[in-house]
Amino acid sequence: MRLPTMLFAIALTASSVWCSRNAIAQGPATRARDERAIRDAGKAYLAALRQGDVKVMAECWTAEGDYIDAAGQKVKARELFAQRSEQGGAPVDKIASSGAASTTPKDVTSTSIRFISSDVAVEDGSIAVTGENRTGGCFTAVWVKQEGRWRLDCLREAATAPGNDATALSDLDWLVGNWTAESDGTTMHESFSWGDNRRFLLGRFSVRSPDGVTVTASQRIGWDPSARQLKSWFFDSEGGFGEGEWVPNGKQWTLRTTQTLPDGSKAVSTVAYARDGDDAFVWKSTDAATGKDRSVRFSRQPAGE
């Protein structure tokens, strides 16, 4: 069993952390202390991981904590570290997965922490790593506070395959065309087309509410050569803007977005595009702060409509 690459991710919690405002009745000072404690726990874990200190790594997990890698393999974290301990331990460049022994963490983006209760928190984020094979992905980690210490209870990851600017967009070709959906009296239209030289996929959106108010937005999807990640940049008619990272996850694409709203506030959300045959897809959005989901099914419009 390989040690997971994404275990780096939970140790690199970004400074931009957004939390649920209404998740629990917890004072701001207490919440801030817990956020710092989680980040400190991640840093301690990363230090141990780099040194190959399996004893310290094991202590960063709960007794029953489990991990599922991008290939679907499930293992009890402490059992994995116990096996490594019996083997005498190993330096990080020998035990980190991803197919490249020299793999090291590069960047963690779109990271958010949401408190479920005073002693349970969920962290979501994206990661890019470097090595012989550059790759990236996303992760979800559950932190549990036990006897005053925050520990990992579970970690789930989804990784992207290495890509380049010539092929990164090819798997989204099915989105090209016009799409429509209706939900609770709201009408939504989406259209996608190729830009010059097929370097970008261009998206246009419109949402018409039951009271007749229409909001439009545009999006440009393309390959970011510096991050080696498929990204999108979007702008809406109300003055909001943001960017997101596209990660394939089985039969769907997951889009993690960071937005600046018209009032200047920030928002983080996760959007999934799950293909449903050739002429439909399910769009699902999850707000990182509130945890609320919204799901809509889009159907392809016939050419010419």
Backbone hydrogen bonds in HBPLUS format (Angstrom, degrees):
<---DONOR---> <-ACCEPTOR-->    atom                        ^
c    i                          cat <-CA-CA->   ^        H-A-AA   ^      H-
h    n   atom  resd res      DA  || num        DHA   H-A  angle D-A-AA Bond
n    s   type  num  typ     dist DA aas  dist angle  dist       angle   num
A0097-SER N   A0003-LEU O   2.87 MM  94  5.59 119.8  2.24 150.7 162.1     1
A0007-LEU N   A0004-PRO O   3.24 MM   3  5.51 157.9  2.29 103.2 109.9     2
A0008-PHE N   A0005-THR O   2.99 MM   3  6.01 169.1  2.00 129.1 132.0     3
A0009-ALA N   A0006-MET O   2.78 MM   3  4.99 125.1  2.09  99.8 114.6     4
A0011-ALA N   A0008-PHE O   2.95 MM   3  5.42 144.1  2.08 110.1 121.4     5
A0012-LEU N   A0009-ALA O   2.99 MM   3  5.34 165.5  2.01 114.4 119.0     6
A0026-GLN N   A0024-ILE O   3.05 MM   2  5.59 124.5  2.37 105.7  90.1     7
A0031-ARG N   A0027-GLY O   2.95 MM   4  6.18 165.9  1.97 158.2 162.7     8
A0032-ALA N   A0028-PRO O   2.91 MM   4  6.04 160.9  1.94 149.1 154.0     9
A0033-ARG N   A0029-ALA O   3.04 MM   4  6.25 155.1  2.10 144.2 150.7    10
A0034-ASP N   A0030-THR O   3.00 MM   4  6.28 156.8  2.05 150.9 157.0    11
A0035-GLU N   A0031-ARG O   2.94 MM   4  6.24 155.0  2.01 150.6 157.7    12
A0036-ARG N   A0032-ALA O   3.02 MM   4  6.26 163.9  2.04 150.3 154.1    13
A0037-ALA N   A0033-ARG O   2.90 MM   4  6.10 150.8  1.98 143.4 152.3    14
A0038-ILE N   A0034-ASP O   2.95 MM   4  6.19 152.0  2.03 148.2 154.4    15
A0039-ARG N   A0035-GLU O   3.05 MM   4  6.36 162.1  2.08 150.2 155.0    16
A0040-ASP N   A0036-ARG O   2.83 MM   4  6.06 156.7  1.88 149.1 156.1    17
A0041-ALA N   A0037-ALA O   2.87 MM   4  6.06 150.0  1.96 142.1 150.5    18
A0042-GLY N   A0038-ILE O   2.97 MM   4  6.26 151.9  2.05 146.3 153.7    19
A0043-LYS N   A0039-ARG O   2.99 MM   4  6.33 155.1  2.05 148.3 154.7    20
A0044-ALA N   A0040-ASP O   2.96 MM   4  6.21 158.1  2.01 149.8 155.4    21
A0045-TYR N   A0041-ALA O   2.99 MM   4  6.18 152.2  2.07 143.1 150.9    22
A0046-LEU N   A0042-GLY O   2.94 MM   4  6.21 160.2  1.98 151.0 155.9    23
A0047-ALA N   A0043-LYS O   3.01 MM   4  6.24 159.3  2.05 149.1 154.1    24
A0048-ALA N   A0044-ALA O   3.10 MM   4  6.34 159.0  2.15 145.6 150.8    25
A0049-LEU N   A0045-TYR O   2.83 MM   4  6.07 152.4  1.91 150.0 158.9    26
A0050-ARG N   A0046-LEU O   2.92 MM   4  6.17 158.6  1.97 153.1 157.3    27
A0051-GLN N   A0047-ALA O   3.19 MM   4  6.38 142.2  2.34 138.2 148.0    28
A0052-GLY N   A0048-ALA O   2.90 MM   4  5.94 113.9  2.35 137.4 154.0    29
A0053-ASP N   A0048-ALA O   2.88 MM   5  4.95 153.7  1.95 148.5 148.9    30
A0052-GLY N   A0049-LEU O   3.18 MM   3  5.01 147.3  2.29  94.8 104.6    31
A0054-VAL N   A0052-GLY O   3.08 MM   2  5.78 119.1  2.47 110.7  94.5    32
A0057-MET N   A0053-ASP O   3.08 MM   4  6.34 162.0  2.11 151.9 157.6    33
A0058-ALA N   A0054-VAL O   2.94 MM   4  6.00 156.8  1.99 142.2 147.5    34
A0059-GLU N   A0055-LYS O   3.24 MM   4  6.50 149.8  2.34 141.3 148.7    35
A0060-CYS N   A0057-MET O   3.02 MM   3  5.23 146.6  2.14 102.8 113.2    36
A0061-TRP N   A0058-ALA O   3.11 MM   3  5.58 165.6  2.13 114.8 118.9    37
A0152-LEU N   A0060-CYS O   2.91 MM  92  6.30 165.1  1.93 153.6 152.8    38
A0062-THR N   A0152-LEU O   2.83 MM  90  6.01 153.1  1.91 165.8 160.2    39
A0065-GLY N   A0062-THR O   3.21 MM   3  5.00 162.6  2.24 101.6 106.7    40
A0077-ALA N   A0065-GLY O   3.00 MM  12  5.93 150.5  2.09 140.3 149.6    41
A0066-ASP N   A0153-ASP O   3.08 MM  87  6.51 137.1  2.27 142.0 139.9    42
A0155-LEU N   A0066-ASP O   3.09 MM  89  6.64 141.5  2.25 149.5 158.2    43
A0067-TYR N   A0075-VAL O   2.90 MM   8  5.52 162.3  1.93 161.6 167.2    44
A0075-VAL N   A0067-TYR O   2.98 MM   8  5.52 149.9  2.07 151.5 161.1    45
A0068-ILE N   A0155-LEU O   3.02 MM  87  6.45 159.1  2.06 163.9 170.6    46
A0157-GLU N   A0068-ILE O   3.27 MM  89  6.62 145.2  2.40 160.7 170.6    47
A0069-ASP N   A0073-GLN O   3.00 MM   4  5.49 150.3  2.09 147.2 151.8    48
A0072-GLY N   A0069-ASP O   2.93 MM   3  5.37 163.8  1.95 116.9 121.5    49
A0079-GLU N   A0076-LYS O   3.09 MM   3  5.33 121.2  2.45 102.7 117.6    50
A0080-LEU N   A0076-LYS O   3.04 MM   4  6.36 153.7  2.11 155.1 163.0    51
A0081-PHE N   A0077-ALA O   3.01 MM   4  6.37 160.3  2.05 154.9 159.7    52
A0082-ALA N   A0078-ARG O   2.87 MM   4  6.00 144.5  1.99 139.4 149.6    53
A0083-GLN N   A0079-GLU O   3.04 MM   4  6.30 151.3  2.13 144.9 151.3    54
A0084-ARG N   A0080-LEU O   3.13 MM   4  6.50 154.4  2.20 144.2 151.1    55
A0085-SER N   A0081-PHE O   2.85 MM   4  6.08 146.6  1.97 142.5 152.2    56
A0086-GLU N   A0082-ALA O   2.99 MM   4  6.28 152.5  2.07 147.3 153.5    57
A0087-GLN N   A0083-GLN O   3.16 MM   4  6.44 135.4  2.37 137.1 149.0    58
A0087-GLN N   A0084-ARG O   3.08 MM   3  5.00 127.5  2.37  91.2 105.4    59
A0089-GLY N   A0084-ARG O   2.72 MM   5  5.04 156.1  1.78 156.5 148.3    60
A0088-GLY N   A0085-SER O   2.98 MM   3  5.05 157.0  2.03 104.9 110.5    61
A0094-LYS N   A0091-PRO O   2.91 MM   3  5.55 158.6  1.96 119.7 126.9    62
A0095-ILE N   A0092-VAL O   3.19 MM   3  5.21 136.6  2.39  97.8 109.3    63
A0096-ALA N   A0092-VAL O   3.00 MM   4  5.80 142.4  2.15 157.0 159.4    64
A0103-THR N   A0100-ALA O   3.05 MM   3  5.34 163.1  2.08 117.5 118.5    65
A0104-THR N   A0130-THR O   3.14 MM  26  5.78 155.0  2.21 149.4 156.2    66
A0130-THR N   A0104-THR O   3.20 MM  26  5.78 166.7  2.22 171.1 172.0    67
A0106-LYS N   A0128-ALA O   3.06 MM  22  5.52 136.7  2.25 145.9 146.7    68
A0107-ASP N   A0128-ALA O   2.99 MM  21  5.24 154.5  2.06 151.0 151.1    69
A0128-ALA N   A0107-ASP O   2.86 MM  21  5.24 156.5  1.91 151.8 155.5    70
A0109-THR N   A0126-SER O   2.91 MM  17  5.18 146.7  2.03 125.7 136.6    71
A0126-SER N   A0109-THR O   2.94 MM  17  5.18 158.5  1.99 162.8 163.5    72
A0112-SER N   A0124-ASP O   2.81 MM  12  5.38 154.0  1.88 156.0 162.6    73
A0124-ASP N   A0112-SER O   2.93 MM  12  5.38 156.0  1.99 151.3 159.3    74
A0114-ARG N   A0122-VAL O   2.80 MM   8  5.20 161.4  1.83 150.4 156.7    75
A0122-VAL N   A0114-ARG O   2.79 MM   8  5.20 168.1  1.80 151.2 153.4    76
A0116-ILE N   A0120-VAL O   2.86 MM   4  5.42 148.5  1.95 137.4 147.4    77
A0117-SER N   A0120-VAL O   3.29 MM   3  5.17 165.7  2.31 138.6 138.8    78
A0145-LYS N   A0119-ASP O   2.83 MM  26  4.69 163.8  1.86 136.4 138.1    79
A0121-ALA N   A0143-TRP O   2.95 MM  22  5.13 161.0  1.98 146.2 150.6    80
A0143-TRP N   A0121-ALA O   2.77 MM  22  5.13 167.1  1.79 160.9 163.9    81
A0123-GLU N   A0141-ALA O   2.76 MM  18  5.07 170.8  1.77 158.0 161.2    82
A0141-ALA N   A0123-GLU O   2.79 MM  18  5.07 162.3  1.82 150.8 157.1    83
A0125-GLY N   A0139-PHE O   3.10 MM  14  5.54 153.1  2.18 154.3 155.5    84
A0139-PHE N   A0125-GLY O   2.85 MM  14  5.54 154.2  1.92 155.8 159.0    85
A0127-ILE N   A0137-GLY O   2.84 MM  10  5.42 160.4  1.88 142.5 144.9    86
A0137-GLY N   A0127-ILE O   2.88 MM  10  5.42 141.0  2.04 156.3 159.1    87
A0129-VAL N   A0135-THR O   3.06 MM   6  5.79 173.2  2.07 153.4 154.5    88
A0160-THR N   A0136-GLY O   2.55 MM  24  5.25 168.9  1.56 146.0 147.3    89
A0138-CYS N   A0158-ALA O   2.75 MM  20  5.35 152.5  1.82 154.1 163.7    90
A0158-ALA N   A0138-CYS O   2.90 MM  20  5.35 155.5  1.96 156.9 156.8    91
A0140-THR N   A0156-ARG O   2.85 MM  16  5.24 152.2  1.93 150.8 157.4    92
A0156-ARG N   A0140-THR O   2.87 MM  16  5.24 161.5  1.90 153.0 159.4    93
A0142-VAL N   A0154-CYS O   2.93 MM  12  5.31 161.8  1.97 151.4 153.5    94
A0153-ASP N   A0142-VAL O   2.78 MM  11  5.55 167.1  1.80 170.6 167.5    95
A0144-VAL N   A0151-ARG O   2.73 MM   7  5.32 164.4  1.76 159.3 164.0    96
A0151-ARG N   A0144-VAL O   2.79 MM   7  5.32 163.4  1.81 145.2 150.0    97
A0146-GLN N   A0149-ARG O   2.75 MM   3  5.24 160.8  1.79 155.7 150.0    98
A0149-ARG N   A0146-GLN O   2.95 MM   3  5.24 160.9  1.99 113.1 119.4    99
A0167-THR N   A0164-ASN O   3.17 MM   3  5.69 143.0  2.32 112.2 121.2   100
A0168-ALA N   A0164-ASN O   2.91 MM   4  5.67 147.8  2.02 165.7 174.9   101
A0170-SER N   A0167-THR O   3.08 MM   3  5.37 148.0  2.19 109.6 119.2   102
A0172-LEU N   A0169-LEU O   2.92 MM   3  5.50 161.8  1.95 120.4 126.5   103
A0173-ASP N   A0170-SER O   3.25 MM   3  5.42 165.8  2.27 111.7 113.1   104
A0175-LEU N   A0172-LEU O   2.99 MM   3  5.70 162.5  2.02 121.0 126.3   105
A0176-VAL N   A0173-ASP O   3.09 MM   3  5.74 160.0  2.14 118.4 123.7   106
A0177-GLY N   A0192-PHE O   2.97 MM  15  5.39 156.2  2.03 136.5 141.0   107
A0192-PHE N   A0177-GLY O   2.93 MM  15  5.39 153.9  2.00 148.3 156.7   108
A0301-GLN N   A0178-ASN O   2.83 MM 123  5.47 169.9  1.84 141.6 143.9   109
A0179-TRP N   A0190-GLU O   2.68 MM  11  5.03 157.5  1.73 168.1 167.4   110
A0190-GLU N   A0179-TRP O   2.93 MM  11  5.03 162.7  1.96 135.7 139.2   111
A0180-THR N   A0299-SER O   2.98 MM 119  5.54 152.7  2.05 147.3 155.3   112
A0299-SER N   A0180-THR O   2.94 MM 119  5.54 164.6  1.96 154.3 156.1   113
A0181-ALA N   A0188-MET O   2.94 MM   7  5.18 146.1  2.05 148.4 150.4   114
A0188-MET N   A0181-ALA O   2.84 MM   7  5.18 169.8  1.85 160.2 158.9   115
A0183-SER N   A0186-THR O   2.90 MM   3  5.18 154.9  1.97 144.0 152.3   116
A0186-THR N   A0183-SER O   2.89 MM   3  5.18 162.8  1.92 117.0 122.1   117
A0187-THR N   A0208-ARG O   2.94 MM  21  5.17 155.7  2.00 150.9 152.9   118
A0208-ARG N   A0187-THR O   2.83 MM  21  5.17 171.5  1.83 159.0 161.8   119
A0189-HIS N   A0206-SER O   2.96 MM  17  5.30 159.4  2.01 154.0 158.4   120
A0206-SER N   A0189-HIS O   3.02 MM  17  5.30 146.8  2.13 150.2 151.5   121
A0191-SER N   A0204-ARG O   2.97 MM  13  5.30 144.7  2.10 149.7 156.4   122
A0204-ARG N   A0191-SER O   2.91 MM  13  5.30 151.5  2.00 149.3 156.5   123
A0193-SER N   A0202-LEU O   2.94 MM   9  5.28 148.6  2.04 143.3 153.5   124
A0202-LEU N   A0193-SER O   2.76 MM   9  5.28 165.4  1.78 174.6 171.1   125
A0195-GLY N   A0200-PHE O   2.82 MM   5  5.19 161.0  1.86 164.5 158.4   126
A0198-ARG N   A0195-GLY O   3.08 MM   3  5.27 154.8  2.14 132.1 129.5   127
A0199-ARG N   A0196-ASP O   3.33 MM   3  6.45 171.6  2.34 130.5 129.9   128
A0201-LEU N   A0221-ILE O   2.86 MM  20  4.98 157.9  1.91 142.3 149.7   129
A0221-ILE N   A0201-LEU O   2.84 MM  20  4.98 168.1  1.86 149.1 153.2   130
A0203-GLY N   A0219-GLN O   2.77 MM  16  4.73 174.2  1.77 143.3 144.5   131
A0219-GLN N   A0203-GLY O   2.83 MM  16  4.73 150.1  1.92 141.5 140.0   132
A0205-PHE N   A0217-ALA O   2.87 MM  12  5.05 158.6  1.92 154.0 151.7   133
A0217-ALA N   A0205-PHE O   3.00 MM  12  5.05 148.3  2.10 134.9 135.1   134
A0207-VAL N   A0215-VAL O   2.86 MM   8  5.32 153.9  1.93 152.4 161.3   135
A0215-VAL N   A0207-VAL O   2.95 MM   8  5.32 156.7  2.01 145.4 151.3   136
A0209-SER N   A0213-VAL O   2.88 MM   4  5.37 164.9  1.91 155.3 154.7   137
A0212-GLY N   A0209-SER O   2.91 MM   3  5.36 159.9  1.95 122.6 124.6   138
A0237-SER N   A0216-THR O   2.79 MM  21  5.36 152.4  1.87 159.1 155.7   139
A0218-SER N   A0235-PHE O   2.87 MM  17  5.52 155.9  1.93 158.7 166.6   140
A0235-PHE N   A0218-SER O   3.01 MM  17  5.52 152.4  2.09 149.8 157.4   141
A0220-ARG N   A0233-TRP O   2.92 MM  13  5.40 151.0  2.01 148.8 158.3   142
A0233-TRP N   A0220-ARG O   2.97 MM  13  5.40 150.9  2.06 141.4 149.5   143
A0222-GLY N   A0231-LYS O   2.86 MM   9  5.61 161.5  1.90 159.6 165.9   144
A0231-LYS N   A0222-GLY O   2.84 MM   9  5.61 167.7  1.86 173.7 170.0   145
A0224-ASP N   A0229-GLN O   2.89 MM   5  5.37 168.8  1.91 151.5 155.0   146
A0228-ARG N   A0224-ASP O   2.70 MM   4  5.48 123.1  2.02 145.1 163.0   147
A0229-GLN N   A0224-ASP O   3.30 MM   5  5.37 148.9  2.40 134.6 141.7   148
A0246-TRP N   A0230-LEU O   2.90 MM  16  5.44 170.4  1.91 148.2 151.5   149
A0232-SER N   A0244-GLY O   2.97 MM  12  5.22 149.1  2.07 138.9 141.0   150
A0244-GLY N   A0232-SER O   2.86 MM  12  5.22 150.0  1.95 144.9 149.7   151
A0234-PHE N   A0242-GLY O   3.01 MM   8  5.54 167.4  2.02 146.0 149.1   152
A0242-GLY N   A0234-PHE O   3.03 MM   8  5.54 146.3  2.15 152.8 151.8   153
A0236-ASP N   A0240-GLY O   2.94 MM   4  5.35 162.7  1.97 149.7 149.4   154
A0239-GLY N   A0236-ASP O   3.17 MM   3  5.73 167.8  2.19 116.8 120.4   155
A0241-PHE N   A0260-THR O   3.12 MM  19  5.51 156.1  2.17 147.9 155.0   156
A0260-THR N   A0241-PHE O   2.77 MM  19  5.51 171.7  1.78 175.9 176.9   157
A0243-GLU N   A0258-THR O   3.15 MM  15  5.72 152.0  2.23 151.6 156.1   158
A0258-THR N   A0243-GLU O   2.91 MM  15  5.72 161.5  1.94 169.3 173.6   159
A0245-GLU N   A0256-ARG O   2.96 MM  11  5.37 144.7  2.09 137.8 146.5   160
A0256-ARG N   A0245-GLU O   3.09 MM  11  5.37 157.4  2.14 146.9 147.8   161
A0247-VAL N   A0254-THR O   2.81 MM   7  5.11 155.0  1.87 147.3 155.8   162
A0254-THR N   A0247-VAL O   2.78 MM   7  5.11 173.0  1.78 149.1 151.6   163
A0249-ASN N   A0252-GLN O   2.78 MM   3  5.39 166.4  1.80 168.1 163.3   164
A0252-GLN N   A0249-ASN O   3.26 MM   3  5.39 160.8  2.30 115.7 120.3   165
A0253-TRP N   A0273-TYR O   2.95 MM  20  5.17 158.7  2.00 137.4 142.6   166
A0273-TYR N   A0253-TRP O   2.84 MM  20  5.17 161.9  1.87 153.6 159.9   167
A0255-LEU N   A0271-VAL O   2.59 MM  16  4.91 169.7  1.60 163.6 166.3   168
A0271-VAL N   A0255-LEU O   2.72 MM  16  4.91 170.2  1.73 149.2 152.6   169
A0257-THR N   A0269-SER O   2.90 MM  12  5.41 167.9  1.91 160.1 163.8   170
A0269-SER N   A0257-THR O   3.16 MM  12  5.41 156.9  2.21 138.8 145.2   171
A0259-GLN N   A0267-ALA O   2.79 MM   8  5.11 172.3  1.80 161.6 163.5   172
A0267-ALA N   A0259-GLN O   3.00 MM   8  5.11 146.9  2.12 141.3 144.1   173
A0261-LEU N   A0265-SER O   2.84 MM   4  5.40 164.0  1.87 162.2 165.7   174
A0264-GLY N   A0261-LEU O   2.80 MM   3  5.29 163.7  1.83 124.6 128.4   175
A0288-ALA N   A0268-VAL O   2.97 MM  20  5.50 159.1  2.01 145.3 148.1   176
A0270-THR N   A0286-THR O   2.88 MM  16  5.10 160.0  1.92 146.0 152.8   177
A0286-THR N   A0270-THR O   2.73 MM  16  5.10 153.1  1.80 150.0 159.3   178
A0272-ALA N   A0284-LYS O   2.74 MM  12  5.11 157.2  1.79 148.8 156.9   179
A0284-LYS N   A0272-ALA O   3.01 MM  12  5.11 158.6  2.05 143.5 149.7   180
A0274-ALA N   A0282-VAL O   2.97 MM   8  5.11 174.9  1.97 150.3 151.4   181
A0282-VAL N   A0274-ALA O   2.84 MM   8  5.11 162.2  1.87 145.6 148.1   182
A0276-ASP N   A0280-ALA O   2.79 MM   4  5.03 161.6  1.82 138.0 135.3   183
A0300-ARG N   A0279-ASP O   2.94 MM  21  4.93 160.9  1.98 132.8 131.6   184
A0281-PHE N   A0298-PHE O   3.05 MM  17  5.42 151.0  2.14 141.0 148.0   185
A0298-PHE N   A0281-PHE O   2.81 MM  17  5.42 160.9  1.84 176.8 173.6   186
A0283-TRP N   A0296-VAL O   2.73 MM  13  5.21 166.8  1.75 171.7 168.5   187
A0296-VAL N   A0283-TRP O   2.78 MM  13  5.21 159.5  1.82 153.4 160.6   188
A0285-SER N   A0294-ARG O   2.80 MM   9  5.23 159.0  1.85 152.9 158.3   189
A0294-ARG N   A0285-SER O   2.86 MM   9  5.23 140.1  2.02 146.1 156.7   190
A0287-ASP N   A0292-LYS O   3.04 MM   5  5.54 159.3  2.09 154.1 156.7   191
A0291-GLY N   A0287-ASP O   2.71 MM   4  5.13 145.1  1.83 143.1 153.1   192
A0305-GLU N   A0302-PRO O   3.18 MM   3  5.94 157.7  2.23 145.1 146.0   193
